[in-house]
Amino acid sequence: MAKKSECNLPYRRIVAKFGTSLLTAGSNKLNQDKMSDLVNQLAKLHRQGVEVVVVTSGAIAAGRERLGLTKRIKGIPYKQVLASVGQGRLMNLYERLFDQHGITVAQALLTKADLLDRHGYLNTRNTLLALLEMGVICIVNENDVVAVDEIEEAVFGDNDNLSAMVANLIDADLLLIMTDIDGLYTADPNKNSDAKLIPLVKKIDARIEKLVSGATSGLGTGGMVTKIEAAKMATACGVTVAIANGRKPDILTKLVAGESIGTRFLPVTTQLDSRERWMLSGLRTRGVVVVDAGAALALRRYKRSLLAAGIRQVEGNFHRGDIVDIHDPQGVRLGCGITNYDAEELLIIKGIHSDEIASRLGHDYGSEVVHRNNLVVL
């Protein structure tokens, strides 16, 4: 087991996400020089006592290079073939690069299905935390070989969202989303010369979400939209997020040291416990409950339970025991919780007093639709 050093940096546990366009340096194949530079920075942080998990793309690009393909081949089976060919090559390169620093690496291939179940979530969390404790750097990627896009719940869809989930899993202090652009701009810098970099975002609201476009870059699957989605998930769980240009010199070490580079997103809550993180992850969210202003105030300020009287709208097809998102009248997510009633029942009892529930439904699962003990408020 590697001896752990005392960390004097502001961030002690990080997740570093590397996109395909960064790892290929804009080419059609993995760029070993660029990957070596990133690994050298992570090794330096590791020696300073920082605990590191890497979420990496690049398997499909590596497979495409090995098979000598110059054109994209559409379709899930081909994507899975390329990932199958390339994953081993990608991992082998990481292993050789980290081995130069005497650092042991591990591999974890995940799908959403692995984490949907609470036990699977905890097992994955415990494994990653044990690797950190042993001084091992885990290389995480989505398991594209078995993940199928048509099965909505089986895939993360991109490694941006996967990186946010991993940051959630290990209680990370900082999520670094490294890409080939400098951060979040006021407009598309490729189309608007007046676009300005936004150095700090205190909260991801509707204004921030409107700034991003759905354009993807290079060989990757995620554009700025998925990066903002990932940042929103991570900051909701108490993780600071930075989106920055991974091509800049010493970018990782500078960000972990607290330098203002790229765009930094502040957490909107304090560190949450594991159960709360799992609930907020969205893995098991089955619907949305919209509440009125009074209920929103009671939840936000007074940490009350959610009652039927405060519910104005019900969306989705969910059942008792499912996790639902809770939105205020403006559509802003307040938090989430485990519902005591299914969607059909809530449509009947929304807006009524708790003492009328039994007469309306013919049964009563309690006066609270979501009890405060099963509620996470952002």
SEVO-686306 format. One record per residue (C-alpha): x, y, z; chain; residue in one letter. Coordinates in Angstrom, 1 decimal, always signed. Layout:
BEGIN
X Y Z A a;
...
This chain:
BEGIN
+0.0 +0.0 +0.0 A m;
+1.3 +3.4 -1.0 A a;
+2.1 +5.8 +1.9 A k;
-0.3 +8.7 +1.9 A k;
+1.2 +12.2 +2.1 A s;
-0.4 +15.0 +4.1 A e;
-2.3 +17.3 +1.7 A c;
-2.0 +21.1 +2.2 A n;
-4.0 +22.0 -0.9 A l;
-7.6 +23.4 -0.7 A p;
-9.0 +20.4 -2.5 A y;
-8.0 +16.9 -1.2 A r;
-10.2 +14.5 -3.2 A r;
-10.8 +15.2 -6.9 A i;
-12.3 +13.7 -10.0 A v;
-10.6 +14.6 -13.2 A a;
-12.7 +14.1 -16.4 A k;
-10.8 +14.0 -19.8 A f;
-12.8 +14.2 -23.0 A g;
-12.0 +12.6 -26.3 A t;
-11.1 +15.9 -28.0 A s;
-8.6 +16.6 -25.3 A l;
-7.0 +13.1 -25.3 A l;
-6.7 +13.1 -29.1 A t;
-5.4 +16.7 -29.2 A a;
-7.9 +17.3 -32.0 A g;
-6.7 +14.3 -34.1 A s;
-8.2 +11.0 -34.9 A n;
-6.2 +9.0 -32.4 A k;
-5.0 +9.2 -28.8 A l;
-2.2 +11.6 -28.4 A n;
+0.4 +10.0 -26.0 A q;
+2.2 +13.3 -25.4 A d;
-1.0 +15.0 -24.2 A k;
-2.0 +12.0 -22.1 A m;
+1.5 +11.9 -20.6 A s;
+1.3 +15.6 -19.7 A d;
-2.1 +15.1 -17.9 A l;
-0.7 +12.0 -16.1 A v;
+2.4 +13.9 -15.0 A n;
+0.2 +16.6 -13.4 A q;
-2.0 +14.0 -11.6 A l;
+1.1 +12.2 -10.4 A a;
+2.4 +15.5 -8.9 A k;
-0.9 +16.0 -7.1 A l;
-0.9 +12.4 -5.9 A h;
+2.5 +12.9 -4.4 A r;
+1.1 +16.0 -2.6 A q;
-1.5 +13.9 -0.9 A g;
-4.5 +14.6 -3.3 A v;
-6.8 +11.6 -3.8 A e;
-7.5 +11.2 -7.5 A v;
-10.1 +9.4 -9.6 A v;
-10.0 +9.8 -13.4 A v;
-13.1 +9.6 -15.6 A v;
-11.9 +9.1 -19.2 A t;
-13.2 +9.0 -22.7 A s;
-11.2 +7.8 -25.6 A g;
-11.9 +4.1 -25.9 A a;
-13.9 +4.4 -29.1 A i;
-11.2 +6.6 -30.6 A a;
-8.5 +4.1 -29.6 A a;
-10.6 +1.3 -31.2 A g;
-11.1 +3.3 -34.4 A r;
-7.4 +3.8 -34.7 A e;
-6.6 +0.2 -34.1 A r;
-9.0 -1.0 -36.8 A l;
-7.7 +1.6 -39.2 A g;
-11.1 +3.3 -39.6 A l;
-11.1 +6.9 -40.9 A t;
-14.8 +7.4 -41.1 A k;
-17.4 +7.2 -38.4 A r;
-19.6 +4.1 -38.5 A i;
-23.0 +4.8 -37.0 A k;
-25.0 +2.3 -34.9 A g;
-24.8 +1.0 -31.4 A i;
-23.1 -2.4 -32.3 A p;
-20.3 -0.7 -34.1 A y;
-19.8 +1.7 -31.2 A k;
-19.6 -1.2 -28.8 A q;
-17.1 -3.0 -31.1 A v;
-14.9 +0.0 -31.2 A l;
-15.1 +0.4 -27.4 A a;
-14.3 -3.3 -26.9 A s;
-11.2 -3.0 -29.1 A v;
-10.1 +0.3 -27.7 A g;
-10.8 +0.0 -24.0 A q;
-7.8 -2.3 -23.3 A g;
-5.5 -0.1 -25.4 A r;
-6.6 +3.0 -23.5 A l;
-6.2 +1.3 -20.2 A m;
-2.8 +0.0 -21.1 A n;
-1.6 +3.4 -22.1 A l;
-2.8 +4.9 -18.7 A y;
-1.1 +2.0 -16.9 A e;
+2.3 +2.6 -18.6 A r;
+2.2 +6.3 -18.0 A l;
+1.3 +6.1 -14.3 A f;
+3.8 +3.3 -13.8 A d;
+6.5 +5.7 -14.7 A q;
+5.6 +7.5 -11.4 A h;
+5.3 +4.3 -9.4 A g;
+1.5 +4.7 -9.2 A i;
-0.8 +1.7 -9.3 A t;
-4.0 +2.1 -11.3 A v;
-7.3 +0.2 -11.3 A a;
-10.1 +0.1 -13.9 A q;
-13.9 +0.5 -13.3 A a;
-16.4 +0.2 -16.1 A l;
-19.8 +1.5 -15.0 A l;
-23.3 +1.8 -16.4 A t;
-26.3 +3.5 -14.8 A k;
-27.8 +0.1 -14.2 A a;
-25.0 -0.7 -11.8 A d;
-26.0 +2.3 -9.6 A l;
-29.8 +2.3 -9.9 A l;
-30.1 -0.1 -7.0 A d;
-29.0 +1.3 -3.6 A r;
-26.9 -1.7 -2.9 A h;
-25.1 -1.4 -6.2 A g;
-24.5 +2.2 -5.5 A y;
-23.0 +1.5 -2.1 A l;
-20.9 -1.4 -3.4 A n;
-19.4 +0.8 -6.1 A t;
-18.8 +3.6 -3.6 A r;
-17.1 +1.3 -1.2 A n;
-14.8 +0.0 -3.9 A t;
-13.7 +3.4 -5.1 A l;
-13.2 +4.7 -1.5 A l;
-11.1 +1.6 -0.7 A a;
-8.9 +2.2 -3.8 A l;
-8.3 +5.8 -2.7 A l;
-7.4 +4.6 +0.8 A e;
-4.8 +2.3 -0.8 A m;
-3.3 +5.1 -2.9 A g;
-4.6 +3.6 -6.1 A v;
-5.8 +5.8 -8.9 A i;
-9.0 +4.4 -10.5 A c;
-9.6 +4.9 -14.2 A i;
-13.4 +5.0 -14.8 A v;
-15.2 +4.8 -18.1 A n;
-18.7 +4.0 -19.1 A e;
-19.1 +0.4 -20.1 A n;
-20.0 +1.0 -23.7 A d;
-19.7 -2.7 -24.5 A v;
-22.9 -3.5 -22.6 A v;
-24.7 -0.2 -22.3 A a;
-27.4 +0.2 -24.9 A v;
-28.7 +3.6 -25.9 A d;
-32.3 +2.5 -26.4 A e;
-32.5 +1.4 -22.8 A i;
-32.7 +4.9 -21.3 A e;
-31.8 +4.0 -17.7 A e;
-28.8 +1.9 -18.7 A a;
-26.5 +4.6 -19.9 A v;
-25.1 +7.9 -18.6 A f;
-25.1 +9.1 -22.2 A g;
-21.7 +10.8 -21.9 A d;
-18.8 +10.9 -19.5 A n;
-19.6 +14.4 -18.3 A d;
-22.6 +13.1 -16.4 A n;
-20.6 +10.0 -15.4 A l;
-17.9 +12.2 -13.9 A s;
-20.5 +14.0 -11.8 A a;
-21.9 +10.7 -10.6 A m;
-18.4 +9.5 -9.6 A v;
-17.8 +12.8 -7.8 A a;
-21.1 +12.2 -6.0 A n;
-20.1 +8.6 -5.2 A l;
-16.8 +9.4 -3.5 A i;
-17.7 +12.7 -1.8 A d;
-15.2 +14.6 -3.9 A a;
-14.2 +18.1 -3.1 A d;
-13.6 +19.1 -6.7 A l;
-14.7 +17.9 -10.1 A l;
-12.4 +19.0 -13.0 A l;
-14.1 +18.8 -16.4 A i;
-11.2 +19.1 -18.8 A m;
-12.0 +19.9 -22.4 A t;
-10.6 +21.8 -25.4 A d;
-12.3 +25.2 -24.6 A i;
-11.5 +27.7 -21.8 A d;
-14.9 +27.4 -20.0 A g;
-18.4 +28.8 -20.1 A l;
-18.8 +32.0 -22.2 A y;
-21.6 +34.6 -22.5 A t;
-22.0 +33.4 -26.1 A a;
-20.4 +31.0 -28.5 A d;
-16.8 +32.2 -28.8 A p;
-16.5 +30.5 -32.2 A n;
-19.3 +32.7 -33.6 A k;
-19.3 +35.8 -31.5 A n;
-16.1 +37.8 -31.0 A s;
-17.7 +39.7 -28.1 A d;
-18.2 +36.5 -26.1 A a;
-16.6 +36.7 -22.6 A k;
-15.5 +34.0 -20.3 A l;
-17.6 +33.6 -17.1 A i;
-15.0 +32.9 -14.4 A p;
-17.5 +32.1 -11.5 A l;
-21.0 +30.7 -11.4 A v;
-22.6 +30.8 -7.9 A k;
-25.7 +28.9 -9.0 A k;
-26.8 +27.3 -12.2 A i;
-30.1 +28.9 -13.0 A d;
-32.2 +29.3 -16.1 A a;
-30.0 +32.2 -17.3 A r;
-26.9 +30.0 -17.2 A i;
-28.7 +27.1 -18.9 A e;
-29.8 +29.4 -21.8 A k;
-26.2 +30.3 -22.5 A l;
-25.2 +26.8 -23.6 A v;
-25.8 +25.2 -27.0 A s;
-26.2 +21.6 -28.0 A g;
-23.2 +21.5 -30.3 A a;
-20.7 +18.7 -29.7 A t;
-17.0 +19.0 -30.3 A s;
-14.6 +16.8 -32.2 A g;
-14.9 +13.0 -31.6 A l;
-16.7 +13.3 -28.3 A g;
-20.3 +12.9 -27.4 A t;
-20.8 +15.8 -25.0 A g;
-21.0 +19.5 -25.6 A g;
-21.3 +22.3 -23.1 A m;
-24.9 +21.3 -22.4 A v;
-23.8 +18.0 -20.8 A t;
-21.1 +19.8 -18.9 A k;
-23.6 +22.2 -17.4 A i;
-25.8 +19.2 -16.6 A e;
-22.9 +17.5 -14.9 A a;
-22.0 +20.7 -13.0 A a;
-25.6 +21.1 -11.8 A k;
-25.7 +17.5 -10.5 A m;
-22.3 +17.8 -8.7 A a;
-22.8 +21.2 -7.2 A t;
-26.2 +20.0 -5.8 A a;
-24.3 +17.4 -3.9 A c;
-21.8 +19.8 -2.4 A g;
-19.0 +19.5 -5.0 A v;
-17.1 +22.4 -6.5 A t;
-16.8 +22.1 -10.3 A v;
-14.3 +23.6 -12.8 A a;
-14.6 +23.5 -16.6 A i;
-11.4 +24.5 -18.2 A a;
-9.1 +24.0 -21.1 A n;
-7.0 +20.9 -20.5 A g;
-4.4 +21.9 -23.1 A r;
-3.1 +24.8 -20.9 A k;
+0.2 +24.1 -19.1 A p;
-0.2 +22.7 -15.5 A d;
-3.9 +23.3 -15.7 A i;
-4.8 +20.5 -13.2 A l;
-2.3 +21.5 -10.5 A t;
-3.3 +25.2 -10.8 A k;
-7.0 +24.5 -10.4 A l;
-6.5 +22.2 -7.4 A v;
-4.3 +24.9 -5.9 A a;
-7.3 +27.2 -6.2 A g;
-6.3 +29.4 -9.1 A e;
-9.0 +31.2 -11.0 A s;
-8.9 +29.5 -14.4 A i;
-11.8 +28.6 -16.7 A g;
-15.2 +28.6 -15.1 A t;
-15.7 +27.6 -11.5 A r;
-19.1 +26.5 -10.2 A f;
-19.7 +26.8 -6.5 A l;
-21.6 +24.1 -4.5 A p;
-25.1 +25.1 -3.6 A v;
-25.2 +23.0 -0.5 A t;
-22.9 +21.6 +2.1 A t;
-21.6 +18.0 +2.0 A q;
-24.4 +15.6 +2.0 A l;
-24.5 +12.0 +3.4 A d;
-24.4 +9.1 +1.1 A s;
-28.2 +8.5 +1.1 A r;
-29.0 +12.1 +0.3 A e;
-26.4 +12.0 -2.6 A r;
-28.0 +8.9 -4.0 A w;
-31.4 +10.5 -3.9 A m;
-30.2 +13.7 -5.6 A l;
-28.3 +11.9 -8.3 A s;
-31.5 +11.4 -10.3 A g;
-30.8 +7.7 -10.9 A l;
-34.2 +6.7 -9.5 A r;
-36.2 +9.8 -10.1 A t;
-39.6 +8.8 -11.5 A r;
-41.6 +12.0 -11.7 A g;
-42.1 +15.6 -10.7 A v;
-44.3 +17.2 -8.1 A v;
-44.9 +21.0 -8.4 A v;
-45.8 +22.8 -5.2 A v;
-47.3 +26.2 -4.4 A d;
-45.4 +29.2 -3.0 A a;
-46.4 +28.4 +0.6 A g;
-45.2 +24.8 +0.4 A a;
-42.0 +25.9 -1.2 A a;
-41.3 +28.3 +1.7 A l;
-42.1 +25.6 +4.2 A a;
-39.7 +23.2 +2.6 A l;
-36.9 +25.7 +2.0 A r;
-36.9 +27.7 +5.2 A r;
-38.6 +25.5 +7.8 A y;
-37.6 +22.0 +6.5 A k;
-41.2 +20.8 +6.8 A r;
-42.7 +17.6 +5.3 A s;
-44.5 +18.0 +2.0 A l;
-48.3 +17.8 +2.4 A l;
-51.0 +17.2 -0.2 A a;
-52.4 +20.7 +0.4 A a;
-49.3 +22.3 -1.1 A g;
-49.2 +20.2 -4.3 A i;
-50.4 +21.9 -7.5 A r;
-49.2 +19.6 -10.3 A q;
-48.1 +16.0 -10.7 A v;
-46.0 +14.8 -13.6 A e;
-44.9 +11.3 -14.5 A g;
-46.0 +7.8 -13.7 A n;
-44.5 +6.8 -10.4 A f;
-45.4 +4.6 -7.5 A h;
-45.3 +4.7 -3.7 A r;
-41.7 +4.5 -2.6 A g;
-40.3 +6.1 -5.7 A d;
-38.1 +9.2 -5.7 A i;
-39.7 +12.3 -7.2 A v;
-38.3 +15.7 -7.9 A d;
-40.0 +18.7 -6.2 A i;
-40.3 +22.0 -8.1 A h;
-41.5 +25.4 -7.0 A d;
-44.1 +27.3 -9.0 A p;
-41.4 +28.7 -11.3 A q;
-40.2 +25.3 -12.2 A g;
-37.0 +25.5 -10.1 A v;
-36.0 +22.2 -8.5 A r;
-36.3 +22.5 -4.7 A l;
-35.0 +19.0 -4.0 A g;
-36.3 +15.5 -4.1 A c;
-37.9 +12.9 -1.8 A g;
-39.5 +9.5 -1.4 A i;
-43.2 +9.7 -2.0 A t;
-45.8 +7.9 +0.1 A n;
-48.3 +8.0 -2.7 A y;
-48.3 +7.1 -6.3 A d;
-49.0 +9.5 -9.2 A a;
-52.6 +8.5 -9.7 A e;
-53.3 +9.0 -6.0 A e;
-51.6 +12.4 -5.9 A l;
-53.7 +13.6 -8.8 A l;
-56.8 +12.9 -6.6 A i;
-55.5 +14.4 -3.3 A i;
-53.4 +17.3 -4.5 A k;
-54.5 +20.6 -2.9 A g;
-56.7 +19.0 -0.2 A i;
-56.2 +18.8 +3.6 A h;
-54.5 +15.8 +5.0 A s;
-57.6 +14.7 +7.0 A d;
-59.5 +14.3 +3.7 A e;
-57.1 +11.8 +2.2 A i;
-58.7 +8.6 +3.5 A a;
-62.2 +9.6 +2.4 A s;
-60.9 +10.5 -1.1 A r;
-58.8 +7.4 -1.6 A l;
-60.4 +4.8 +0.7 A g;
-57.0 +4.4 +2.4 A h;
-54.4 +6.5 +4.1 A d;
-50.6 +6.2 +4.0 A y;
-50.1 +9.1 +6.3 A g;
-50.6 +12.8 +6.3 A s;
-47.2 +13.5 +4.6 A e;
-46.8 +13.0 +0.9 A v;
-43.0 +13.2 +1.5 A v;
-41.9 +13.0 +5.1 A h;
-39.0 +15.4 +6.0 A r;
-36.9 +12.4 +6.9 A n;
-37.1 +11.2 +3.3 A n;
-36.6 +14.7 +1.8 A l;
-33.5 +16.4 +0.5 A v;
-33.9 +20.2 +0.0 A v;
-31.3 +22.1 -2.1 A l;
